[in-house]
Amino acid sequence: MLHPQPQGTPSLDPMAAPSIDERLAVWARARGGRLLVVDDSATNRALITALLRKVGFSVEAASDGVEAIHAVANAAIPFDAVLMDVSMPGMDGLTATRKIRAMSDPPMADQRGRVPIIAVTAHGFPEDRVRSLAAGMNEHLVKPVRRADLLAALARWLDAPDAALVRTTNPAP
């Protein structure tokens, strides 16, 4: 007699299709890249950094908008993407994003100003998303962010080879 597999237990069937989370992790390990995590919470920085390093990204961290601008402007090798908190003391993520975007305007005309910036924030109302996008962010994720959502957002803005990977796993509110 066959017994049903408990919920949440990985399938032992070698022919079973990998989950979207597993496929995104494989994509991230193969793609790699340099990311900047910006958050005033040391705990949030540590969690997101650990998650991203585990799937093969090189990660640097900043604790506020001023540090983020400095890191983007002065990186020896440009970042592939920035994960930016919105609410931070000092300079918030919206202001920092506007200043990073200004790096691509003349007279600077720097490609660093075009880096994908993904909001990772506790602000989840539709108007918060609108404000993030209006400031120049490419995407808006709400904390607590799941690994699949974070990797899917990165896949959308980096060069994911599989269109199925980039479907929205966390639809906009």
Secondary structure, DSSP 8 states (H G I E B T S, - for coil): ------TT-----TTS---HHHHHHHHHHHH--EEEEE-S-HHHHHHHHHHHHHTT-EEEEESSHHHHHHHHHH-SS--SEEEE-S--SSS-HHHHHHHHHHTTSTTT--GGGG--EEEEES--SHHHHHHHHHHT-SEEEESS--HHHHHHHHHHHTT-S-GGGGS-SS---
